[in-house]
């Protein structure tokens, strides 16, 4: 096999001299571009032929031969099936390689079909902002250069991005769900069988945030125009509770004007997990505060001022509220898992009654 390309990748992901699988997919897209590009000059130079030679594209393959030291260097070798690829056709693929290099370097050949520039919607899509793909010393593909190439023939270009929000509604006819983003905008997101199940479960439940890794179409100002594909979706249950506990978990002793005991981190994390997992949806969320004594205080914005103080040192919670006829007081020992179910049942019933 002959060496066709020595692709060099720079960026933190490549420091350990490995090639992420999503980057390998970029190499596969590069192979497709080479094959498609080689067809044009062949047809131009052989006008008498109505068809390409048998096996012209199918038998040209690029194989990843090895990864070398340094910033990740992938040696891509050409594979030719014996007696099937005509010898005089081989040069068209090497010419296509050189044309792609010139295009990336900023000197797009006049005979480069502009329609094929859209292939850069795929080639290099996995590159992150700090990464570079060297096709040669002068031909360096960056996210910015990739964007320029695609926008030279299209109003939008595609790249991977992360979206965060909540699911508003489902559209089964168009197989999408509407994701409400934190900037008060919303956008349709495609649903497949897996994501439709998740969307059904969390649609309209504003307490649960969705983090979606997607492919989106962006304009020249990097404004998201459309979500074209979904790579993965993760759910953060009760994300408001999670963010409030996150602030408490970051505390250290002396957090309160040089004094103040930080709650035991392991216990606080345990309590956070329990609340995030099991907090009743039908009651309002509490405000959560650390106290200088190392306890965690929960307060609900109700007329009768319900509150609960959790004591990490003895795994107990004391609830108090001013009910119309008599005060409500209850102590929970939370060393056992079953006690948490009792606590949440009590909160659900009591706080709804107070409301």
Secondary structure, DSSP 8 states (H G I E B T S, - for coil): -EEEEEEEEESGGGTTS---HHHHHHHHHHHHHHHHHHHHHHHHH-TT-SS--TTTTTTEEEEEEEEETTTTEEEEEEEE-TTTS-GGGHHHHHHHHHHHHHHHHT---TTS-GGGGGGGGTTTTT--TT-EEESSSS-EE-HHHHHHHHHTT-S-EEEEEEEEEEEEEEETTTTEEEEEETTS-EEEEE--HHHHHHHHHHTT-TTSEEEEEEEEEE-TT--EEEEEEEEEEEEETTHHHHHHHHHHHT--TTTBTTB-----HHHHHHHHHHHHHH--TTS---EEEE-TTS-EEEE--STT--EEEEETTTTEEEEEEE-SSSEEEEEEE-SSHHHHHHHHHHHHHHHHHH-
